[in-house]
Amino acid sequence: MAMAETPLPPVDPDPHPMHRSTDETRAGTTPHIVRYVLGISLALALVVMTIIYLWGIT
């Protein structure tokens, strides 16, 4: 049995949309330590992969 699709009600656009800043939307600030974590993680991954590669050559 096929179910009959019920049409959705028309969307009424909000005449006064809410505007929030990035900090208000996140409920806080984004610390810049994320950049350091990414950089250190990338460097460690490269070091480990280089060690594995060099270990495989010998």
C-alpha distance matrix in Angstrom:
0.0 3.7 6.4 9.4 12.4 15.4 18.6 21.2 24.5 27.4 29.6 33.1 35.6 38.1 41.4 43.4 41.9 43.3 45.7 46.7 49.0 48.1 50.0 48.4 44.9 45.8 47.7 50.7 52.4 51.8 54.8 56.3 56.6 53.3 55.3 57.8 55.2 53.5 56.9 58.2 55.0 55.2 58.9 58.4 55.6 57.9 60.8 58.8 57.4 60.9 62.3 59.7 60.4 64.2 63.9 62.0 64.8 67.6
3.7 0.0 3.8 6.4 9.1 12.4 15.3 18.0 21.4 24.1 26.3 29.8 32.2 34.9 38.2 40.2 38.7 40.3 42.6 43.7 46.1 45.2 47.3 45.7 42.2 43.3 45.3 48.3 50.0 49.4 52.5 53.9 54.4 51.1 52.9 55.6 53.2 51.4 54.8 56.2 53.1 53.2 56.9 56.6 53.9 56.1 59.1 57.3 55.8 59.3 60.9 58.4 59.0 62.8 62.7 60.9 63.6 66.5
6.4 3.8 0.0 3.8 6.3 9.1 12.4 14.9 18.1 21.0 23.2 26.7 29.2 31.8 35.1 37.1 35.7 37.3 39.7 40.9 43.4 42.7 44.7 42.9 39.5 40.8 42.6 45.7 47.6 47.2 50.4 52.0 52.6 49.4 51.4 54.1 51.8 50.2 53.6 55.1 52.1 52.3 56.1 55.9 53.3 55.6 58.6 56.9 55.6 59.2 60.7 58.4 59.1 62.9 62.9 61.3 64.0 66.9
9.4 6.4 3.8 0.0 3.8 6.3 9.4 12.5 15.5 18.3 20.9 24.2 26.9 29.7 32.8 35.0 33.9 35.8 38.4 39.9 42.6 42.2 44.3 42.4 39.1 40.7 42.5 45.7 47.5 47.3 50.7 52.3 53.1 50.0 51.9 54.8 52.7 51.0 54.4 56.1 53.3 53.4 57.2 57.2 54.7 56.9 60.0 58.5 57.2 60.7 62.4 60.2 60.9 64.6 64.8 63.2 65.9 68.9
12.4 9.1 6.3 3.8 0.0 3.8 6.3 9.0 12.4 15.0 17.4 20.8 23.4 26.2 29.3 31.5 30.3 32.2 34.7 36.3 39.0 38.6 40.9 39.0 35.7 37.3 39.3 42.4 44.2 44.0 47.4 49.0 50.0 46.9 48.8 51.7 49.7 48.1 51.5 53.3 50.6 50.7 54.5 54.6 52.2 54.4 57.5 56.2 54.9 58.3 60.2 58.2 58.8 62.5 62.8 61.4 63.9 67.0
15.4 12.4 9.1 6.3 3.8 0.0 3.8 6.4 9.2 12.2 14.8 18.0 20.9 23.6 26.6 28.9 28.1 30.1 32.8 34.6 37.4 37.4 39.6 37.4 34.3 36.2 37.9 41.2 43.2 43.4 46.8 48.6 49.8 46.9 48.8 51.9 50.0 48.5 51.9 53.8 51.3 51.5 55.3 55.5 53.3 55.5 58.6 57.4 56.4 59.7 61.6 59.7 60.5 64.1 64.5 63.2 65.8 68.9
18.6 15.3 12.4 9.4 6.3 3.8 0.0 3.8 6.5 8.9 11.7 14.9 17.8 20.7 23.6 26.1 25.3 27.6 30.3 32.3 35.2 35.4 37.8 35.6 32.6 34.8 36.6 39.9 41.7 41.9 45.5 47.2 48.6 45.7 47.5 50.7 49.1 47.4 50.8 52.9 50.5 50.6 54.4 54.9 52.7 54.8 58.0 57.0 56.0 59.2 61.3 59.6 60.1 63.8 64.4 63.2 65.6 68.7
21.2 18.0 14.9 12.5 9.0 6.4 3.8 0.0 3.8 6.4 8.5 11.8 14.5 17.2 20.3 22.6 21.7 23.9 26.7 28.6 31.6 31.9 34.2 32.0 29.0 31.3 33.0 36.3 38.2 38.6 42.2 43.9 45.5 42.7 44.5 47.7 46.2 44.8 48.1 50.2 48.0 48.2 52.0 52.5 50.5 52.7 55.8 55.0 54.1 57.3 59.3 57.8 58.5 62.1 62.7 61.7 64.2 67.2
24.5 21.4 18.1 15.5 12.4 9.2 6.5 3.8 0.0 3.8 6.4 9.0 12.3 14.8 17.6 20.1 19.8 22.2 25.3 27.5 30.7 31.4 33.7 31.2 28.5 31.1 32.6 36.0 38.0 38.7 42.4 44.3 46.1 43.5 45.4 48.6 47.3 46.0 49.3 51.5 49.5 49.8 53.5 54.1 52.3 54.5 57.6 57.0 56.2 59.3 61.4 60.1 60.8 64.3 65.0 64.2 66.6 69.6
27.4 24.1 21.0 18.3 15.0 12.2 8.9 6.4 3.8 0.0 3.8 6.3 9.4 12.5 14.9 17.8 17.6 20.4 23.3 25.9 29.1 30.0 32.5 30.1 27.6 30.4 32.0 35.3 37.1 37.8 41.6 43.3 45.3 42.8 44.4 47.8 46.7 45.3 48.5 50.8 49.1 49.2 52.8 53.7 52.0 54.0 57.2 56.8 55.9 58.9 61.2 60.0 60.6 64.0 65.0 64.1 66.4 69.5
29.6 26.3 23.2 20.9 17.4 14.8 11.7 8.5 6.4 3.8 0.0 3.8 6.1 9.1 12.0 14.5 13.9 16.7 19.5 22.1 25.3 26.3 28.7 26.4 23.9 26.9 28.4 31.7 33.4 34.3 38.0 39.8 41.8 39.4 41.1 44.5 43.6 42.2 45.3 47.7 46.1 46.3 49.9 50.9 49.3 51.3 54.5 54.2 53.4 56.4 58.7 57.7 58.3 61.6 62.6 62.0 64.3 67.3
33.1 29.8 26.7 24.2 20.8 18.0 14.9 11.8 9.0 6.3 3.8 0.0 3.8 6.3 8.7 11.5 11.8 14.9 17.9 20.8 24.2 25.7 28.0 25.4 23.4 26.7 28.0 31.2 33.0 34.2 38.0 39.9 42.2 40.0 41.6 45.1 44.4 43.2 46.3 48.7 47.4 47.6 51.1 52.2 50.9 52.8 56.0 55.8 55.3 58.1 60.4 59.6 60.2 63.5 64.6 64.1 66.4 69.4
35.6 32.2 29.2 26.9 23.4 20.9 17.8 14.5 12.3 9.4 6.1 3.8 0.0 3.8 6.2 8.8 8.6 11.9 14.6 17.7 20.9 22.6 25.1 22.7 20.8 24.2 25.6 28.6 30.2 31.4 35.2 36.9 39.4 37.3 38.8 42.3 41.8 40.6 43.5 46.1 44.9 45.1 48.5 49.9 48.6 50.4 53.6 53.7 53.1 55.9 58.2 57.6 58.2 61.4 62.6 62.3 64.3 67.4
38.1 34.9 31.8 29.7 26.2 23.6 20.7 17.2 14.8 12.5 9.1 6.3 3.8 0.0 3.8 5.4 5.7 8.9 12.0 15.2 18.6 20.7 22.9 20.2 18.7 22.3 23.3 26.3 28.1 29.7 33.5 35.4 37.9 36.2 37.8 41.2 40.8 39.9 42.8 45.3 44.4 44.7 48.1 49.4 48.4 50.3 53.3 53.5 53.2 55.9 58.2 57.7 58.5 61.6 62.8 62.6 64.8 67.7
41.4 38.2 35.1 32.8 29.3 26.6 23.6 20.3 17.6 14.9 12.0 8.7 6.2 3.8 0.0 3.8 6.2 9.7 12.3 15.9 19.2 21.7 23.9 21.3 20.4 24.1 24.9 27.7 29.4 31.1 34.8 36.6 39.4 37.9 39.3 42.7 42.7 41.8 44.5 47.1 46.4 46.7 49.9 51.4 50.6 52.4 55.4 55.8 55.5 58.0 60.4 60.1 60.8 63.8 65.1 65.1 67.1 70.0
43.4 40.2 37.1 35.0 31.5 28.9 26.1 22.6 20.1 17.8 14.5 11.5 8.8 5.4 3.8 0.0 3.8 6.5 9.1 12.6 16.0 18.8 20.6 17.9 17.4 21.2 21.7 24.4 26.1 28.1 31.8 33.7 36.6 35.3 36.8 40.1 40.2 39.5 42.2 44.8 44.3 44.7 47.8 49.3 48.7 50.5 53.4 53.9 53.8 56.3 58.6 58.5 59.3 62.1 63.5 63.6 65.6 68.4
41.9 38.7 35.7 33.9 30.3 28.1 25.3 21.7 19.8 17.6 13.9 11.8 8.6 5.7 6.2 3.8 0.0 3.8 6.4 9.8 13.2 15.6 17.7 15.2 14.2 18.0 18.9 21.6 23.2 24.9 28.6 30.5 33.3 31.8 33.3 36.6 36.7 35.9 38.6 41.2 40.6 41.0 44.2 45.6 45.0 46.8 49.7 50.1 50.1 52.6 54.8 54.7 55.5 58.4 59.7 59.8 61.9 64.7
43.3 40.3 37.3 35.8 32.2 30.1 27.6 23.9 22.2 20.4 16.7 14.9 11.9 8.9 9.7 6.5 3.8 0.0 3.8 6.5 10.1 12.7 14.4 11.6 11.0 14.7 15.4 18.1 19.8 21.8 25.5 27.6 30.3 29.1 30.7 34.0 34.0 33.6 36.3 38.7 38.2 38.9 41.9 43.3 42.9 44.8 47.5 48.0 48.2 50.7 52.8 52.8 53.8 56.5 57.8 58.2 60.2 62.9
45.7 42.6 39.7 38.4 34.7 32.8 30.3 26.7 25.3 23.3 19.5 17.9 14.6 12.0 12.3 9.1 6.4 3.8 0.0 3.8 6.9 9.7 11.8 9.7 9.4 13.1 14.1 16.1 17.3 19.2 22.8 24.7 27.6 26.5 27.9 31.2 31.5 31.1 33.6 36.1 35.9 36.4 39.4 40.9 40.7 42.4 45.1 45.8 46.0 48.3 50.6 50.8 51.6 54.3 55.7 56.2 58.1 60.7
46.7 43.7 40.9 39.9 36.3 34.6 32.3 28.6 27.5 25.9 22.1 20.8 17.7 15.2 15.9 12.6 9.8 6.5 3.8 0.0 3.8 6.5 8.1 5.9 6.2 9.7 10.5 12.4 13.6 15.7 19.3 21.3 24.2 23.3 24.9 28.0 28.3 28.2 30.7 33.0 33.0 33.7 36.6 38.0 38.0 39.8 42.3 43.1 43.5 45.8 47.9 48.2 49.2 51.8 53.1 53.7 55.7 58.2
49.0 46.1 43.4 42.6 39.0 37.4 35.2 31.6 30.7 29.1 25.3 24.2 20.9 18.6 19.2 16.0 13.2 10.1 6.9 3.8 0.0 3.8 5.5 5.2 6.3 8.7 9.8 10.6 10.9 12.9 16.3 18.1 21.2 20.5 21.8 24.9 25.6 25.4 27.7 30.2 30.4 31.1 33.7 35.4 35.5 37.2 39.6 40.6 41.1 43.2 45.3 45.9 46.9 49.2 50.7 51.5 53.4 55.8
48.1 45.2 42.7 42.2 38.6 37.4 35.4 31.9 31.4 30.0 26.3 25.7 22.6 20.7 21.7 18.8 15.6 12.7 9.7 6.5 3.8 0.0 3.8 5.5 5.2 6.2 8.5 8.7 8.4 9.7 13.2 15.0 17.9 16.9 18.4 21.5 22.0 21.8 24.2 26.6 26.6 27.4 30.1 31.7 31.8 33.6 36.0 36.8 37.4 39.5 41.6 42.1 43.2 45.5 47.0 47.8 49.7 52.1
50.0 47.3 44.7 44.3 40.9 39.6 37.8 34.2 33.7 32.5 28.7 28.0 25.1 22.9 23.9 20.6 17.7 14.4 11.8 8.1 5.5 3.8 0.0 3.8 5.4 5.2 5.8 5.3 5.6 8.1 11.4 13.8 16.6 16.3 18.1 20.8 21.3 21.7 24.2 26.1 26.4 27.7 30.1 31.4 31.9 33.9 36.0 36.8 37.8 39.9 41.7 42.4 43.7 45.9 47.1 48.2 50.2 52.4
48.4 45.7 42.9 42.4 39.0 37.4 35.6 32.0 31.2 30.1 26.4 25.4 22.7 20.2 21.3 17.9 15.2 11.6 9.7 5.9 5.2 5.5 3.8 0.0 3.8 5.5 5.0 6.6 8.6 11.4 14.7 17.4 19.9 19.5 21.6 24.3 24.5 24.9 27.6 29.4 29.5 30.8 33.4 34.6 34.9 37.1 39.2 39.8 40.7 43.0 44.7 45.2 46.6 49.0 50.1 51.0 53.2 55.4
44.9 42.2 39.5 39.1 35.7 34.3 32.6 29.0 28.5 27.6 23.9 23.4 20.8 18.7 20.4 17.4 14.2 11.0 9.4 6.2 6.3 5.2 5.4 3.8 0.0 3.8 5.5 7.9 9.7 11.4 15.1 17.7 19.9 18.8 21.0 23.9 23.6 23.7 26.7 28.6 28.2 29.4 32.3 33.3 33.3 35.5 37.9 38.3 38.9 41.4 43.2 43.4 44.8 47.3 48.4 49.1 51.3 53.7
45.8 43.3 40.8 40.7 37.3 36.2 34.8 31.3 31.1 30.4 26.9 26.7 24.2 22.3 24.1 21.2 18.0 14.7 13.1 9.7 8.7 6.2 5.2 5.5 3.8 0.0 3.8 5.3 7.1 8.4 12.0 14.8 16.6 15.5 18.1 20.7 20.3 20.6 23.7 25.3 24.9 26.4 29.2 30.1 30.2 32.6 34.7 35.0 35.9 38.4 40.0 40.3 41.8 44.3 45.2 46.1 48.4 50.6
47.7 45.3 42.6 42.5 39.3 37.9 36.6 33.0 32.6 32.0 28.4 28.0 25.6 23.3 24.9 21.7 18.9 15.4 14.1 10.5 9.8 8.5 5.8 5.0 5.5 3.8 0.0 3.8 7.2 9.7 12.8 16.1 17.8 17.4 20.2 22.4 22.0 22.9 25.8 27.2 27.0 28.8 31.4 32.1 32.5 35.0 36.9 37.2 38.3 40.8 42.2 42.6 44.3 46.6 47.5 48.5 50.9 52.9
50.7 48.3 45.7 45.7 42.4 41.2 39.9 36.3 36.0 35.3 31.7 31.2 28.6 26.3 27.7 24.4 21.6 18.1 16.1 12.4 10.6 8.7 5.3 6.6 7.9 5.3 3.8 0.0 3.8 6.8 9.4 12.8 14.6 14.8 17.5 19.4 19.4 20.7 23.3 24.5 24.8 26.7 29.0 29.7 30.5 32.9 34.6 35.1 36.5 38.8 40.1 40.8 42.5 44.6 45.5 46.8 49.0 51.0
52.4 50.0 47.6 47.5 44.2 43.2 41.7 38.2 38.0 37.1 33.4 33.0 30.2 28.1 29.4 26.1 23.2 19.8 17.3 13.6 10.9 8.4 5.6 8.6 9.7 7.1 7.2 3.8 0.0 3.8 6.3 9.4 11.6 12.0 14.3 16.3 16.8 18.0 20.3 21.8 22.4 24.1 26.2 27.2 28.2 30.3 32.0 32.8 34.2 36.2 37.7 38.6 40.2 42.1 43.3 44.6 46.7 48.6
51.8 49.4 47.2 47.3 44.0 43.4 41.9 38.6 38.7 37.8 34.3 34.2 31.4 29.7 31.1 28.1 24.9 21.8 19.2 15.7 12.9 9.7 8.1 11.4 11.4 8.4 9.7 6.8 3.8 0.0 3.8 6.4 8.6 8.4 10.7 13.0 13.3 14.3 16.6 18.2 18.7 20.3 22.5 23.7 24.5 26.5 28.3 29.2 30.5 32.5 34.1 35.0 36.5 38.4 39.6 40.9 42.9 44.9
54.8 52.5 50.4 50.7 47.4 46.8 45.5 42.2 42.4 41.6 38.0 38.0 35.2 33.5 34.8 31.8 28.6 25.5 22.8 19.3 16.3 13.2 11.4 14.7 15.1 12.0 12.8 9.4 6.3 3.8 0.0 3.8 5.4 6.7 8.9 10.3 11.1 12.7 14.6 15.8 16.9 18.7 20.4 21.5 22.9 24.8 26.2 27.3 28.9 30.7 32.0 33.3 34.9 36.6 37.7 39.3 41.3 43.0
56.3 53.9 52.0 52.3 49.0 48.6 47.2 43.9 44.3 43.3 39.8 39.9 36.9 35.4 36.6 33.7 30.5 27.6 24.7 21.3 18.1 15.0 13.8 17.4 17.7 14.8 16.1 12.8 9.4 6.4 3.8 0.0 3.8 5.3 5.9 7.5 9.3 10.5 11.7 13.4 14.9 16.3 17.7 19.3 20.8 22.3 23.7 25.2 26.7 28.1 29.7 31.2 32.5 34.1 35.5 37.2 38.8 40.7
56.6 54.4 52.6 53.1 50.0 49.8 48.6 45.5 46.1 45.3 41.8 42.2 39.4 37.9 39.4 36.6 33.3 30.3 27.6 24.2 21.2 17.9 16.6 19.9 19.9 16.6 17.8 14.6 11.6 8.6 5.4 3.8 0.0 3.8 5.3 5.1 6.3 8.6 9.9 10.6 12.2 14.2 15.4 16.4 18.2 20.0 21.1 22.4 24.2 25.7 27.0 28.5 30.1 31.6 32.7 34.6 36.4 38.0
53.3 51.1 49.4 50.0 46.9 46.9 45.7 42.7 43.5 42.8 39.4 40.0 37.3 36.2 37.9 35.3 31.8 29.1 26.5 23.3 20.5 16.9 16.3 19.5 18.8 15.5 17.4 14.8 12.0 8.4 6.7 5.3 3.8 0.0 3.8 5.4 5.1 6.1 8.6 9.9 10.4 12.2 14.2 15.3 16.3 18.3 19.9 20.9 22.3 24.2 25.7 26.8 28.3 30.1 31.3 32.8 34.7 36.6
55.3 52.9 51.4 51.9 48.8 48.8 47.5 44.5 45.4 44.4 41.1 41.6 38.8 37.8 39.3 36.8 33.3 30.7 27.9 24.9 21.8 18.4 18.1 21.6 21.0 18.1 20.2 17.5 14.3 10.7 8.9 5.9 5.3 3.8 0.0 3.8 5.5 5.2 6.2 8.6 9.9 10.6 12.3 14.2 15.4 16.6 18.4 20.0 21.2 22.6 24.4 25.8 26.9 28.6 30.2 31.7 33.2 35.2
57.8 55.6 54.1 54.8 51.7 51.9 50.7 47.7 48.6 47.8 44.5 45.1 42.3 41.2 42.7 40.1 36.6 34.0 31.2 28.0 24.9 21.5 20.8 24.3 23.9 20.7 22.4 19.4 16.3 13.0 10.3 7.5 5.1 5.4 3.8 0.0 3.8 5.4 5.1 6.0 8.4 9.8 10.5 12.1 14.0 15.3 16.4 18.1 19.8 21.0 22.4 24.2 25.5 26.8 28.3 30.2 31.7 33.4
55.2 53.2 51.8 52.7 49.7 50.0 49.1 46.2 47.3 46.7 43.6 44.4 41.8 40.8 42.7 40.2 36.7 34.0 31.5 28.3 25.6 22.0 21.3 24.5 23.6 20.3 22.0 19.4 16.8 13.3 11.1 9.3 6.3 5.1 5.5 3.8 0.0 3.8 5.5 5.3 5.9 8.5 9.9 10.5 12.0 14.2 15.3 16.3 18.1 19.8 21.0 22.3 24.0 25.6 26.7 28.4 30.3 32.0
53.5 51.4 50.2 51.0 48.1 48.5 47.4 44.8 46.0 45.3 42.2 43.2 40.6 39.9 41.8 39.5 35.9 33.6 31.1 28.2 25.4 21.8 21.7 24.9 23.7 20.6 22.9 20.7 18.0 14.3 12.7 10.5 8.6 6.1 5.2 5.4 3.8 0.0 3.8 5.6 5.2 6.1 8.6 9.9 10.5 12.3 14.3 15.3 16.4 18.2 20.0 21.0 22.3 24.2 25.6 26.9 28.7 30.8
56.9 54.8 53.6 54.4 51.5 51.9 50.8 48.1 49.3 48.5 45.3 46.3 43.5 42.8 44.5 42.2 38.6 36.3 33.6 30.7 27.7 24.2 24.2 27.6 26.7 23.7 25.8 23.3 20.3 16.6 14.6 11.7 9.9 8.6 6.2 5.1 5.5 3.8 0.0 3.8 5.5 5.2 6.2 8.6 9.9 10.7 12.4 14.3 15.4 16.5 18.5 20.1 21.0 22.5 24.3 25.8 27.2 29.2
58.2 56.2 55.1 56.1 53.3 53.8 52.9 50.2 51.5 50.8 47.7 48.7 46.1 45.3 47.1 44.8 41.2 38.7 36.1 33.0 30.2 26.6 26.1 29.4 28.6 25.3 27.2 24.5 21.8 18.2 15.8 13.4 10.6 9.9 8.6 6.0 5.3 5.6 3.8 0.0 3.8 5.4 5.1 6.1 8.5 9.9 10.5 12.2 14.1 15.3 16.5 18.3 19.8 21.0 22.3 24.3 25.9 27.4
55.0 53.1 52.1 53.3 50.6 51.3 50.5 48.0 49.5 49.1 46.1 47.4 44.9 44.4 46.4 44.3 40.6 38.2 35.9 33.0 30.4 26.6 26.4 29.5 28.2 24.9 27.0 24.8 22.4 18.7 16.9 14.9 12.2 10.4 9.9 8.4 5.9 5.2 5.5 3.8 0.0 3.8 5.5 5.1 6.1 8.6 9.9 10.5 12.1 14.1 15.3 16.4 18.1 19.9 20.9 22.5 24.5 26.2
55.2 53.2 52.3 53.4 50.7 51.5 50.6 48.2 49.8 49.2 46.3 47.6 45.1 44.7 46.7 44.7 41.0 38.9 36.4 33.7 31.1 27.4 27.7 30.8 29.4 26.4 28.8 26.7 24.1 20.3 18.7 16.3 14.2 12.2 10.6 9.8 8.5 6.1 5.2 5.4 3.8 0.0 3.8 5.5 5.1 6.2 8.7 10.0 10.6 12.2 14.3 15.4 16.3 18.3 19.9 21.1 22.7 24.9
58.9 56.9 56.1 57.2 54.5 55.3 54.4 52.0 53.5 52.8 49.9 51.1 48.5 48.1 49.9 47.8 44.2 41.9 39.4 36.6 33.7 30.1 30.1 33.4 32.3 29.2 31.4 29.0 26.2 22.5 20.4 17.7 15.4 14.2 12.3 10.5 9.9 8.6 6.2 5.1 5.5 3.8 0.0 3.8 5.5 5.2 6.2 8.7 10.0 10.6 12.4 14.3 15.3 16.4 18.2 20.0 21.3 23.1
58.4 56.6 55.9 57.2 54.6 55.5 54.9 52.5 54.1 53.7 50.9 52.2 49.9 49.4 51.4 49.3 45.6 43.3 40.9 38.0 35.4 31.7 31.4 34.6 33.3 30.1 32.1 29.7 27.2 23.7 21.5 19.3 16.4 15.3 14.2 12.1 10.5 9.9 8.6 6.1 5.1 5.5 3.8 0.0 3.8 5.4 5.0 6.1 8.5 9.8 10.5 12.2 14.1 15.3 16.3 18.3 20.1 21.6
55.6 53.9 53.3 54.7 52.2 53.3 52.7 50.5 52.3 52.0 49.3 50.9 48.6 48.4 50.6 48.7 45.0 42.9 40.7 38.0 35.5 31.8 31.9 34.9 33.3 30.2 32.5 30.5 28.2 24.5 22.9 20.8 18.2 16.3 15.4 14.0 12.0 10.5 9.9 8.5 6.1 5.1 5.5 3.8 0.0 3.8 5.5 5.2 6.1 8.5 9.9 10.6 12.1 14.2 15.2 16.5 18.5 20.5
57.9 56.1 55.6 56.9 54.4 55.5 54.8 52.7 54.5 54.0 51.3 52.8 50.4 50.3 52.4 50.5 46.8 44.8 42.4 39.8 37.2 33.6 33.9 37.1 35.5 32.6 35.0 32.9 30.3 26.5 24.8 22.3 20.0 18.3 16.6 15.3 14.2 12.3 10.7 9.9 8.6 6.2 5.2 5.4 3.8 0.0 3.8 5.5 5.2 6.0 8.6 9.9 10.3 12.1 14.0 15.3 16.6 18.8
60.8 59.1 58.6 60.0 57.5 58.6 58.0 55.8 57.6 57.2 54.5 56.0 53.6 53.3 55.4 53.4 49.7 47.5 45.1 42.3 39.6 36.0 36.0 39.2 37.9 34.7 36.9 34.6 32.0 28.3 26.2 23.7 21.1 19.9 18.4 16.4 15.3 14.3 12.4 10.5 9.9 8.7 6.2 5.0 5.5 3.8 0.0 3.8 5.5 5.1 6.2 8.6 9.8 10.5 12.1 14.2 15.5 17.0
58.8 57.3 56.9 58.5 56.2 57.4 57.0 55.0 57.0 56.8 54.2 55.8 53.7 53.5 55.8 53.9 50.1 48.0 45.8 43.1 40.6 36.8 36.8 39.8 38.3 35.0 37.2 35.1 32.8 29.2 27.3 25.2 22.4 20.9 20.0 18.1 16.3 15.3 14.3 12.2 10.5 10.0 8.7 6.1 5.2 5.5 3.8 0.0 3.8 5.4 5.1 6.2 8.6 9.9 10.4 12.3 14.5 15.9
57.4 55.8 55.6 57.2 54.9 56.4 56.0 54.1 56.2 55.9 53.4 55.3 53.1 53.2 55.5 53.8 50.1 48.2 46.0 43.5 41.1 37.4 37.8 40.7 38.9 35.9 38.3 36.5 34.2 30.5 28.9 26.7 24.2 22.3 21.2 19.8 18.1 16.4 15.4 14.1 12.1 10.6 10.0 8.5 6.1 5.2 5.5 3.8 0.0 3.8 5.4 5.0 6.1 8.6 9.7 10.6 12.6 14.8
60.9 59.3 59.2 60.7 58.3 59.7 59.2 57.3 59.3 58.9 56.4 58.1 55.9 55.9 58.0 56.3 52.6 50.7 48.3 45.8 43.2 39.5 39.9 43.0 41.4 38.4 40.8 38.8 36.2 32.5 30.7 28.1 25.7 24.2 22.6 21.0 19.8 18.2 16.5 15.3 14.1 12.2 10.6 9.8 8.5 6.0 5.1 5.4 3.8 0.0 3.8 5.4 5.0 6.1 8.4 9.8 10.7 12.8
62.3 60.9 60.7 62.4 60.2 61.6 61.3 59.3 61.4 61.2 58.7 60.4 58.2 58.2 60.4 58.6 54.8 52.8 50.6 47.9 45.3 41.6 41.7 44.7 43.2 40.0 42.2 40.1 37.7 34.1 32.0 29.7 27.0 25.7 24.4 22.4 21.0 20.0 18.5 16.5 15.3 14.3 12.4 10.5 9.9 8.6 6.2 5.1 5.4 3.8 0.0 3.8 5.4 5.2 5.9 8.5 10.0 11.0
59.7 58.4 58.4 60.2 58.2 59.7 59.6 57.8 60.1 60.0 57.7 59.6 57.6 57.7 60.1 58.5 54.7 52.8 50.8 48.2 45.9 42.1 42.4 45.2 43.4 40.3 42.6 40.8 38.6 35.0 33.3 31.2 28.5 26.8 25.8 24.2 22.3 21.0 20.1 18.3 16.4 15.4 14.3 12.2 10.6 9.9 8.6 6.2 5.0 5.4 3.8 0.0 3.8 5.6 5.1 6.2 8.9 10.4
60.4 59.0 59.1 60.9 58.8 60.5 60.1 58.5 60.8 60.6 58.3 60.2 58.2 58.5 60.8 59.3 55.5 53.8 51.6 49.2 46.9 43.2 43.7 46.6 44.8 41.8 44.3 42.5 40.2 36.5 34.9 32.5 30.1 28.3 26.9 25.5 24.0 22.3 21.0 19.8 18.1 16.3 15.3 14.1 12.1 10.3 9.8 8.6 6.1 5.0 5.4 3.8 0.0 3.8 5.5 5.2 6.6 9.2
64.2 62.8 62.9 64.6 62.5 64.1 63.8 62.1 64.3 64.0 61.6 63.5 61.4 61.6 63.8 62.1 58.4 56.5 54.3 51.8 49.2 45.5 45.9 49.0 47.3 44.3 46.6 44.6 42.1 38.4 36.6 34.1 31.6 30.1 28.6 26.8 25.6 24.2 22.5 21.0 19.9 18.3 16.4 15.3 14.2 12.1 10.5 9.9 8.6 6.1 5.2 5.6 3.8 0.0 3.8 5.4 5.2 6.8
63.9 62.7 62.9 64.8 62.8 64.5 64.4 62.7 65.0 65.0 62.6 64.6 62.6 62.8 65.1 63.5 59.7 57.8 55.7 53.1 50.7 47.0 47.1 50.1 48.4 45.2 47.5 45.5 43.3 39.6 37.7 35.5 32.7 31.3 30.2 28.3 26.7 25.6 24.3 22.3 20.9 19.9 18.2 16.3 15.2 14.0 12.1 10.4 9.7 8.4 5.9 5.1 5.5 3.8 0.0 3.8 5.5 5.7
62.0 60.9 61.3 63.2 61.4 63.2 63.2 61.7 64.2 64.1 62.0 64.1 62.3 62.6 65.1 63.6 59.8 58.2 56.2 53.7 51.5 47.8 48.2 51.0 49.1 46.1 48.5 46.8 44.6 40.9 39.3 37.2 34.6 32.8 31.7 30.2 28.4 26.9 25.8 24.3 22.5 21.1 20.0 18.3 16.5 15.3 14.2 12.3 10.6 9.8 8.5 6.2 5.2 5.4 3.8 0.0 3.8 5.7
64.8 63.6 64.0 65.9 63.9 65.8 65.6 64.2 66.6 66.4 64.3 66.4 64.3 64.8 67.1 65.6 61.9 60.2 58.1 55.7 53.4 49.7 50.2 53.2 51.3 48.4 50.9 49.0 46.7 42.9 41.3 38.8 36.4 34.7 33.2 31.7 30.3 28.7 27.2 25.9 24.5 22.7 21.3 20.1 18.5 16.6 15.5 14.5 12.6 10.7 10.0 8.9 6.6 5.2 5.5 3.8 0.0 3.8
67.6 66.5 66.9 68.9 67.0 68.9 68.7 67.2 69.6 69.5 67.3 69.4 67.4 67.7 70.0 68.4 64.7 62.9 60.7 58.2 55.8 52.1 52.4 55.4 53.7 50.6 52.9 51.0 48.6 44.9 43.0 40.7 38.0 36.6 35.2 33.4 32.0 30.8 29.2 27.4 26.2 24.9 23.1 21.6 20.5 18.8 17.0 15.9 14.8 12.8 11.0 10.4 9.2 6.8 5.7 5.7 3.8 0.0
